[in-house]
Amino acid sequence: MPGDLVMLSTAASANPRSAFPPLAVGFFGLGVGCLVYGPQELFGFPRRSPESDRTMGLWGIWVPGFLQTFAGVLLFVGLDLLDAFGQYFERPLYMAALALVAYGLHWVVLGRTRFLGADPQPHGLAAIPFGVLSAVGAVIFAVAGDWPVTVMFVGLTLVYVTTFVASLDLSRSVMFTRLLGAVRVLTGIWLMYLTCATVLDLELRRGVPT
């Protein structure tokens, strides 16, 4: 009996490893946010109105906001409590988890601001620490040799730089807003590639660069 208890305890302490870190969930959520907000900033479509702002706000809260936060929390739990992704030690998943949670909550704020019709100018100040976080992510993934995710972080760094500059545009020119939209659309397209590449790599073992 004591031997059986030891075996059960050992089996319980051996946490199962997961081959499916929820990165694609975060990529998809952030990509949808970029591709919903970006065209409005770049092309003015859909046209801004109270009704449109409420719809855009809901999209911002639930898709990039919720999905990224959900994926980031799962990664943190898997890394810190369960050691479920130990076989991916060569990939900087801690940085990915931090970025997903931070970006997710940022999008919740963006969506709520748009939904309530609140003042968006403080987003320019928030862009400073988020730009720093994105630059750190670019450096970490570049050192790790993961160039597709490095490109994503470079795009997000440019998003936050243009967000900050657009918030300071005292002339109220639409040029910086359109530039922000262009960067957001391009980053969103790349995020859709990362989503597809991650799913294909995990499901079909196609070796698509991610």
VOROTI-712178 format. One line per 3 residues: their letters; for each residue x, y, z of N, C-alpha, C. Coordinates in nm, 2 decimals, decimal comma. Layout:
N
A> X Y Z X Y Z X Y Z  ...
//
This chain:
210
MPG> 0,08 -0,12 0,00 0,00 0,00 0,00 0,08 0,13 0,00  0,19 0,14 0,09 0,27 0,26 0,09 0,34 0,28 -0,05  0,38 0,16 -0,11 0,44 0,18 -0,24 0,35 0,23 -0,35
DLV> 0,22 0,18 -0,34 0,12 0,23 -0,43 0,10 0,38 -0,42  0,10 0,43 -0,29 0,08 0,57 -0,26 0,20 0,65 -0,32  0,32 0,60 -0,31 0,43 0,67 -0,36 0,42 0,68 -0,52
MLS> 0,38 0,57 -0,58 0,36 0,57 -0,72 0,26 0,67 -0,77  0,15 0,67 -0,69 0,04 0,77 -0,73 0,09 0,91 -0,71  0,16 0,94 -0,60 0,21 1,07 -0,58 0,31 1,11 -0,69
TAA> 0,39 1,02 -0,73 0,49 1,05 -0,84 0,42 1,08 -0,97  0,32 1,00 -1,00 0,24 1,02 -1,12 0,17 1,15 -1,12  0,11 1,19 -1,00 0,04 1,32 -0,99 0,13 1,43 -1,01
SAN> 0,26 1,42 -0,96 0,35 1,53 -0,96 0,41 1,55 -1,10  0,40 1,44 -1,19 0,46 1,45 -1,32 0,35 1,52 -1,41  0,36 1,65 -1,43 0,26 1,72 -1,50 0,27 1,68 -1,65
PRS> 0,15 1,67 -1,71 0,16 1,63 -1,85 0,21 1,75 -1,94  0,28 1,73 -2,04 0,33 1,83 -2,13 0,23 1,85 -2,24  0,21 1,98 -2,28 0,12 2,01 -2,39 0,20 2,04 -2,51
AFP> 0,15 1,99 -2,63 0,22 2,03 -2,75 0,15 2,14 -2,82  0,05 2,21 -2,75 -0,03 2,31 -2,82 -0,03 2,44 -2,73  0,08 2,51 -2,72 0,07 2,64 -2,65 -0,03 2,73 -2,73
PLA> -0,11 2,81 -2,66 -0,22 2,88 -2,73 -0,18 3,01 -2,80  -0,07 3,00 -2,87 -0,02 3,12 -2,94 -0,11 3,17 -3,05  -0,16 3,07 -3,12 -0,25 3,11 -3,24 -0,37 3,19 -3,19
VGF> -0,42 3,16 -3,07 -0,54 3,23 -3,02 -0,50 3,38 -3,01  -0,38 3,41 -2,95 -0,34 3,55 -2,93 -0,31 3,61 -3,06  -0,24 3,54 -3,16 -0,22 3,60 -3,29 -0,35 3,64 -3,36
FGL> -0,44 3,55 -3,35 -0,57 3,57 -3,42 -0,64 3,69 -3,36  -0,65 3,70 -3,23 -0,72 3,80 -3,16 -0,66 3,94 -3,20  -0,53 3,95 -3,18 -0,46 4,08 -3,21 -0,48 4,11 -3,36
GVG> -0,47 4,01 -3,45 -0,48 4,04 -3,59 -0,62 4,09 -3,63  -0,72 4,04 -3,57 -0,86 4,09 -3,59 -0,87 4,23 -3,55  -0,81 4,26 -3,43 -0,82 4,40 -3,38 -0,75 4,50 -3,48
CLV> -0,64 4,46 -3,53 -0,57 4,55 -3,62 -0,64 4,56 -3,75  -0,70 4,45 -3,80 -0,77 4,46 -3,93 -0,91 4,52 -3,91  -0,97 4,54 -3,79 -1,09 4,60 -3,78 -1,07 4,75 -3,76
YGP> -0,97 4,79 -3,67 -0,95 4,93 -3,65 -0,86 5,00 -3,76  -0,77 4,92 -3,81 -0,68 4,98 -3,91 -0,75 5,04 -4,03  -0,84 4,97 -4,10 -0,91 5,03 -4,22 -0,99 5,16 -4,19
QEL> -1,04 5,17 -4,07 -1,12 5,29 -4,03 -1,02 5,41 -4,02  -0,90 5,38 -3,97 -0,80 5,49 -3,95 -0,74 5,52 -4,09  -0,72 5,42 -4,17 -0,66 5,44 -4,30 -0,75 5,50 -4,41
FGF> -0,87 5,44 -4,42 -0,96 5,47 -4,53 -1,09 5,54 -4,48  -1,11 5,56 -4,35 -1,23 5,62 -4,30 -1,35 5,53 -4,32  -1,33 5,40 -4,32 -1,44 5,30 -4,34 -1,43 5,20 -4,23
PRR> -1,54 5,18 -4,16 -1,67 5,25 -4,16 -1,66 5,39 -4,11  -1,75 5,47 -4,15 -1,75 5,61 -4,11 -1,77 5,62 -3,96  -1,70 5,71 -3,89 -1,72 5,73 -3,75 -1,86 5,78 -3,72
SPE> -1,93 5,72 -3,62 -2,06 5,76 -3,57 -2,07 5,70 -3,44  -2,17 5,75 -3,35 -2,19 5,68 -3,22 -2,22 5,53 -3,24  -2,30 5,50 -3,34 -2,33 5,36 -3,36 -2,21 5,27 -3,40
SDR> -2,13 5,33 -3,49 -2,01 5,26 -3,54 -1,91 5,25 -3,42  -1,90 5,35 -3,34 -1,80 5,35 -3,23 -1,84 5,24 -3,13  -1,97 5,22 -3,10 -2,01 5,12 -3,01 -1,98 4,98 -3,06
TMG> -2,00 4,96 -3,19 -1,97 4,83 -3,25 -1,82 4,81 -3,25  -1,74 4,91 -3,29 -1,59 4,89 -3,29 -1,55 4,87 -3,15  -1,61 4,93 -3,05 -1,57 4,91 -2,91 -1,59 4,77 -2,87
LWG> -1,70 4,71 -2,91 -1,73 4,57 -2,87 -1,63 4,47 -2,94  -1,60 4,50 -3,06 -1,49 4,42 -3,13 -1,36 4,43 -3,05  -1,32 4,55 -3,01 -1,20 4,57 -2,94 -1,19 4,50 -2,81
IWV> -1,30 4,50 -2,74 -1,30 4,44 -2,60 -1,30 4,29 -2,62  -1,38 4,23 -2,70 -1,40 4,08 -2,70 -1,31 4,00 -2,78  -1,26 4,06 -2,89 -1,17 3,97 -2,98 -1,02 4,00 -2,94
PGF> -0,97 4,11 -2,97 -0,83 4,13 -2,93 -0,81 4,14 -2,78  -0,91 4,19 -2,71 -0,90 4,21 -2,57 -0,91 4,07 -2,50  -1,02 4,01 -2,51 -1,04 3,88 -2,44 -0,95 3,77 -2,49
LQT> -0,94 3,75 -2,62 -0,86 3,64 -2,67 -0,71 3,64 -2,63  -0,66 3,76 -2,64 -0,52 3,78 -2,60 -0,50 3,76 -2,45  -0,58 3,82 -2,37 -0,57 3,80 -2,23 -0,59 3,65 -2,19
FAG> -0,69 3,59 -2,25 -0,71 3,44 -2,22 -0,59 3,36 -2,26  -0,53 3,39 -2,38 -0,41 3,31 -2,42 -0,29 3,34 -2,33  -0,28 3,46 -2,29 -0,16 3,50 -2,20 -0,17 3,43 -2,06
VLL> -0,30 3,43 -2,01 -0,32 3,37 -1,88 -0,29 3,22 -1,89  -0,34 3,15 -1,99 -0,31 3,01 -2,01 -0,16 2,98 -2,02  -0,09 3,07 -2,09 0,05 3,05 -2,10 0,12 3,07 -1,97
FVG> 0,08 3,17 -1,89 0,14 3,19 -1,76 0,12 3,07 -1,67  -0,01 3,02 -1,67 -0,04 2,90 -1,59 0,04 2,78 -1,63  0,04 2,76 -1,76 0,12 2,65 -1,81 0,27 2,66 -1,78
LDL> 0,32 2,78 -1,79 0,47 2,79 -1,76 0,50 2,79 -1,61  0,43 2,86 -1,53 0,46 2,88 -1,39 0,41 2,78 -1,30  0,29 2,73 -1,32 0,23 2,64 -1,23 0,23 2,49 -1,27
LDA> 0,22 2,47 -1,40 0,20 2,33 -1,45 0,33 2,28 -1,53  0,42 2,37 -1,57 0,53 2,33 -1,65 0,48 2,25 -1,77  0,37 2,30 -1,83 0,31 2,22 -1,94 0,38 2,24 -2,07
FGQ> 0,46 2,35 -2,08 0,53 2,38 -2,21 0,68 2,37 -2,20  0,73 2,28 -2,11 0,87 2,27 -2,09 0,95 2,23 -2,22  0,88 2,16 -2,31 0,95 2,12 -2,43 0,98 2,23 -2,52
YFE> 0,92 2,35 -2,49 0,94 2,47 -2,58 1,04 2,56 -2,51  1,13 2,51 -2,43 1,22 2,60 -2,35 1,30 2,69 -2,44  1,32 2,65 -2,57 1,41 2,73 -2,65 1,33 2,85 -2,71
RPL> 1,20 2,85 -2,69 1,12 2,97 -2,74 1,09 3,05 -2,62  1,10 3,18 -2,63 1,08 3,27 -2,52 0,93 3,29 -2,49  0,86 3,19 -2,44 0,72 3,19 -2,41 0,68 3,28 -2,30
YMA> 0,78 3,31 -2,20 0,74 3,40 -2,10 0,72 3,54 -2,15  0,80 3,58 -2,25 0,78 3,71 -2,31 0,65 3,71 -2,39  0,62 3,60 -2,45 0,49 3,59 -2,52 0,37 3,61 -2,43
ALA> 0,38 3,54 -2,31 0,27 3,55 -2,22 0,26 3,69 -2,16  0,37 3,75 -2,13 0,36 3,89 -2,08 0,30 3,98 -2,18  0,34 3,97 -2,31 0,29 4,06 -2,42 0,14 4,03 -2,44
LVA> 0,10 3,91 -2,44 -0,04 3,88 -2,46 -0,13 3,94 -2,36  -0,09 3,92 -2,23 -0,18 3,97 -2,12 -0,18 4,13 -2,13  -0,06 4,19 -2,15 -0,05 4,33 -2,16 -0,13 4,39 -2,28
YGL> -0,11 4,33 -2,39 -0,18 4,38 -2,51 -0,33 4,35 -2,50  -0,37 4,24 -2,44 -0,51 4,21 -2,43 -0,58 4,31 -2,34  -0,52 4,34 -2,23 -0,59 4,44 -2,14 -0,58 4,58 -2,20
HWV> -0,48 4,61 -2,28 -0,48 4,74 -2,35 -0,59 4,75 -2,45  -0,62 4,64 -2,52 -0,73 4,64 -2,61 -0,87 4,65 -2,54  -0,88 4,60 -2,42 -1,00 4,62 -2,35 -1,02 4,77 -2,32
VLG> -0,91 4,83 -2,28 -0,92 4,98 -2,26 -0,96 5,05 -2,39  -0,89 5,02 -2,50 -0,92 5,08 -2,63 -1,07 5,06 -2,66  -1,12 4,94 -2,65 -1,25 4,91 -2,68 -1,35 4,98 -2,59
RTR> -1,33 4,99 -2,46 -1,42 5,06 -2,37 -1,42 5,21 -2,40  -1,30 5,26 -2,43 -1,29 5,40 -2,46 -1,38 5,43 -2,58  -1,36 5,35 -2,69 -1,44 5,37 -2,81 -1,59 5,35 -2,78
FLG> -1,63 5,25 -2,71 -1,77 5,22 -2,68 -1,83 5,33 -2,60  -1,76 5,39 -2,50 -1,82 5,49 -2,42 -1,81 5,63 -2,48  -1,73 5,65 -2,59 -1,71 5,78 -2,65 -1,62 5,87 -2,56
ADP> -1,53 5,81 -2,49 -1,44 5,88 -2,39 -1,32 5,94 -2,47  -1,24 6,02 -2,40 -1,13 6,09 -2,46 -1,02 5,99 -2,49  -0,98 5,98 -2,62 -0,87 5,88 -2,66 -0,73 5,93 -2,64
QPH> -0,71 6,06 -2,61 -0,58 6,12 -2,61 -0,49 6,05 -2,51  -0,53 6,01 -2,39 -0,44 5,94 -2,30 -0,38 5,81 -2,36  -0,44 5,76 -2,47 -0,37 5,64 -2,54 -0,23 5,67 -2,58
GLA> -0,21 5,80 -2,62 -0,08 5,84 -2,66 0,03 5,82 -2,55  -0,01 5,85 -2,43 0,09 5,83 -2,32 0,10 5,68 -2,29  -0,01 5,61 -2,30 0,00 5,46 -2,28 0,09 5,39 -2,39
AIP> 0,10 5,46 -2,50 0,18 5,40 -2,61 0,33 5,40 -2,58  0,37 5,48 -2,49 0,52 5,48 -2,45 0,56 5,35 -2,39  0,50 5,31 -2,27 0,54 5,18 -2,22 0,51 5,06 -2,30
FGV> 0,40 5,07 -2,38 0,37 4,96 -2,47 0,47 4,95 -2,58  0,51 5,07 -2,63 0,62 5,07 -2,73 0,75 5,01 -2,68  0,78 5,04 -2,55 0,90 4,98 -2,49 0,89 4,83 -2,48
LSA> 0,77 4,78 -2,44 0,74 4,64 -2,43 0,76 4,57 -2,56  0,71 4,63 -2,67 0,71 4,58 -2,80 0,86 4,57 -2,85  0,94 4,67 -2,82 1,08 4,67 -2,86 1,16 4,56 -2,79
VGA> 1,13 4,55 -2,66 1,19 4,44 -2,59 1,16 4,30 -2,65  1,03 4,29 -2,68 0,99 4,16 -2,75 1,06 4,14 -2,88  1,08 4,24 -2,96 1,15 4,23 -3,08 1,29 4,18 -3,06
VIF> 1,36 4,24 -2,96 1,50 4,21 -2,93 1,51 4,06 -2,88  1,42 4,02 -2,79 1,42 3,89 -2,73 1,40 3,78 -2,84  1,30 3,80 -2,93 1,27 3,70 -3,03 1,38 3,70 -3,14
AVA> 1,44 3,82 -3,17 1,55 3,82 -3,26 1,67 3,74 -3,21  1,70 3,76 -3,08 1,81 3,69 -3,03 1,78 3,54 -3,03  1,65 3,50 -3,01 1,61 3,36 -3,01 1,61 3,30 -3,15
GDW> 1,62 3,39 -3,25 1,62 3,34 -3,39 1,48 3,32 -3,45  1,38 3,37 -3,38 1,24 3,36 -3,43 1,20 3,49 -3,51  1,24 3,49 -3,64 1,22 3,61 -3,71 1,08 3,64 -3,74
PVT> 0,99 3,55 -3,77 0,85 3,59 -3,79 0,79 3,66 -3,68  0,81 3,62 -3,55 0,75 3,69 -3,44 0,83 3,82 -3,41  0,96 3,82 -3,45 1,03 3,95 -3,44 0,97 4,05 -3,53
VMF> 0,93 4,01 -3,65 0,86 4,11 -3,74 0,73 4,16 -3,68  0,66 4,07 -3,62 0,53 4,11 -3,55 0,56 4,22 -3,44  0,66 4,20 -3,36 0,69 4,29 -3,25 0,74 4,43 -3,31
VGL> 0,82 4,42 -3,42 0,86 4,54 -3,49 0,74 4,62 -3,54  0,64 4,55 -3,60 0,52 4,61 -3,64 0,44 4,68 -3,53  0,44 4,61 -3,41 0,37 4,66 -3,30 0,44 4,78 -3,24
TLV> 0,57 4,78 -3,24 0,65 4,89 -3,20 0,61 5,01 -3,28  0,61 5,00 -3,42 0,57 5,11 -3,51 0,43 5,15 -3,48  0,34 5,06 -3,45 0,20 5,10 -3,41 0,20 5,19 -3,30
YVT> 0,28 5,16 -3,19 0,27 5,25 -3,07 0,35 5,38 -3,09  0,45 5,37 -3,18 0,52 5,50 -3,21 0,43 5,59 -3,28  0,36 5,54 -3,38 0,27 5,63 -3,46 0,15 5,67 -3,38
TFV> 0,10 5,58 -3,28 0,00 5,62 -3,19 0,04 5,74 -3,11  0,16 5,74 -3,06 0,21 5,85 -2,98 0,22 5,98 -3,06  0,27 5,97 -3,18 0,29 6,08 -3,27 0,15 6,14 -3,30
ASL> 0,06 6,05 -3,34 -0,07 6,09 -3,37 -0,14 6,17 -3,26  -0,12 6,12 -3,14 -0,18 6,19 -3,02 -0,13 6,33 -3,00  -0,01 6,36 -3,05 0,05 6,49 -3,04 0,03 6,58 -3,16
DLS> -0,04 6,53 -3,26 -0,07 6,61 -3,38 -0,16 6,73 -3,35  -0,10 6,84 -3,32 -0,18 6,96 -3,28 -0,25 7,02 -3,40  -0,21 6,99 -3,52 -0,27 7,05 -3,64 -0,40 6,97 -3,67
RSV> -0,42 6,86 -3,60 -0,54 6,78 -3,63 -0,54 6,72 -3,77  -0,42 6,71 -3,83 -0,41 6,65 -3,97 -0,44 6,50 -3,96  -0,50 6,45 -4,07 -0,53 6,31 -4,07 -0,42 6,22 -4,11
MFT> -0,30 6,29 -4,15 -0,19 6,21 -4,20 -0,14 6,11 -4,11  -0,12 6,14 -3,98 -0,06 6,05 -3,88 -0,17 5,94 -3,85  -0,29 5,97 -3,85 -0,40 5,87 -3,83 -0,40 5,77 -3,94
RLL> -0,38 5,82 -4,06 -0,37 5,73 -4,18 -0,25 5,64 -4,17  -0,14 5,70 -4,13 -0,01 5,63 -4,11 -0,03 5,52 -4,01  -0,10 5,55 -3,90 -0,12 5,45 -3,79 -0,21 5,34 -3,85
GAV> -0,31 5,38 -3,93 -0,40 5,27 -3,99 -0,32 5,18 -4,08  -0,23 5,24 -4,16 -0,15 5,16 -4,26 -0,06 5,06 -4,18  0,01 5,11 -4,08 0,09 5,02 -4,00 0,01 4,91 -3,93
RVL> -0,11 4,95 -3,88 -0,19 4,85 -3,82 -0,24 4,75 -3,91  -0,28 4,79 -4,04 -0,33 4,69 -4,14 -0,22 4,59 -4,17  -0,10 4,65 -4,20 0,01 4,56 -4,24 0,05 4,46 -4,12
TGI> 0,05 4,51 -4,00 0,07 4,42 -3,89 -0,04 4,32 -3,87  -0,16 4,36 -3,90 -0,27 4,26 -3,89 -0,26 4,15 -3,99  -0,22 4,19 -4,11 -0,20 4,09 -4,22 -0,09 3,99 -4,18
WLM> 0,02 4,04 -4,12 0,13 3,95 -4,08 0,08 3,86 -3,96  0,00 3,91 -3,88 -0,06 3,83 -3,77 -0,15 3,72 -3,82  -0,22 3,75 -3,93 -0,30 3,64 -3,99 -0,21 3,53 -4,05
YLT> -0,09 3,57 -4,10 0,01 3,47 -4,15 0,05 3,39 -4,03  0,09 3,46 -3,92 0,14 3,38 -3,80 0,03 3,29 -3,75  -0,10 3,33 -3,75 -0,20 3,24 -3,71 -0,21 3,12 -3,79
CAT> -0,21 3,13 -3,92 -0,22 3,02 -4,01 -0,10 2,93 -4,00  0,02 2,99 -4,00 0,15 2,92 -3,99 0,15 2,84 -3,86  0,11 2,90 -3,75 0,12 2,82 -3,62 0,02 2,70 -3,62
VLD> -0,10 2,72 -3,67 -0,19 2,61 -3,68 -0,15 2,50 -3,77  -0,09 2,54 -3,89 -0,05 2,44 -3,98 0,07 2,36 -3,93  0,16 2,44 -3,86 0,28 2,37 -3,80 0,24 2,27 -3,69
LEL> 0,14 2,31 -3,60 0,10 2,22 -3,49 0,02 2,11 -3,54  -0,07 2,13 -3,64 -0,16 2,03 -3,68 -0,11 1,93 -3,78  -0,04 1,99 -3,88 0,01 1,91 -4,00 0,16 1,89 -4,00
RRG> 0,23 1,95 -3,91 0,38 1,94 -3,90 0,44 1,98 -4,04  0,39 2,10 -4,09 0,44 2,14 -4,22 0,57 2,22 -4,21  0,61 2,26 -4,09 0,73 2,33 -4,07 0,73 2,47 -4,13
VPT> 0,61 2,53 -4,12 0,59 2,67 -4,17 0,66 2,76 -4,07  0,74 2,86 -4,12 0,82 2,94 -4,03 0,72 3,02 -3,94  0,74 3,01 -3,80 0,67 3,08 -3,70 0,76 3,14 -3,60
//
